[in-house]
């Protein structure tokens, strides 16, 4: 069976045999009939745009992430600024100083997806080079050096004071652990999750591959808590209780026009989820938010993932229709179609720009 061992270590077969790596189509095409039914119930193809009236298009990934960051209550908001394509680099150091953003920092596209082009940058020269290399709008954000990253999916019906947390995903950042003799490259080749990231690691940090960490020494291979960048998503729904729901009730009510979405959080420990103390909300996603706990194959199946996605789209439909009854319009078909066409063109552009970065 040696041949099977070799097959199992090929990236194509790793993805094929592990459903958590299947493309988005595998998770969303099966629920198209339900989404069509929701459109029929709302009598509008773009019903989802009313789910979060305070976020453009309801937060379908067509909005400026910087605008959404500004909606985060100040005590939870990371320091950030928007650097627009074509803007002069001369004033950037003074802008960083004025905002209190120090190196290292995080640069990420203002209209981004799947962690592409998100990068930790250590000094001004590297930042200038990065911004010149990729002529798109970037958010420059302080680097939050806290050990825990968590995704909290929350919803609240319009007019109600209490909502519900429906998904908690804790994340394990990509890493390998030394055995005292193997190089990092050899350790990666024996860890399927890391092997899928080999091309990115070889491009971005080739020197690390030759290192031979000691026994038990942990070598980090990523700082982005994104599944596409190798982070392991852990279903932590057992943490959901009244205290967490009440904490996110308080936070959500401070965000105008927000009823459904995922909070991406950095914190020192998980106790912060119950009180809000000592945590930062690095990003809010709206109706495009997934219940990311579904990508933990150890605590769920593909069919359960489809069930949970369908369940959350039913919630989006209920919230959108309720908001529409309260006077919030659905975005027009023409405008929404234009925005999606723009998004698709933009995604092709940054995929091309980031072909060697990933």
Secondary structure, DSSP 8 states (H G I E B T S, - for coil): -HHHHHHHTSHHHHHHH-GGGS-HHHHHGGGHHHHHHHHHHHTSTTGGGGTTTTSGGGSSS-S-HHHHHTTS-GGGB--EEEE-TT--STTHHHHHHHHT--SSEEEEESS--TTTT-EEE-SHHHHHHHHHHS-S-EEEEE----SEEEEEEEE--TT-S--EEEEEEEEE--EEE--SSS-HHHHHHT-HHHHTTHHHHHHH-GGGGG----TT-EEE--S---GGGT-EEEE-GGG--HHHHHHHHHHHTTSTT--EEEEEEEESSTTHHHH-TTEEEEEEE-TT---GGGG-GGG--HHHHHHHHHHHHHHHHHHHHHHHHTT-----HHHHHHHHHHHHHHHHHHHHHTTTT-
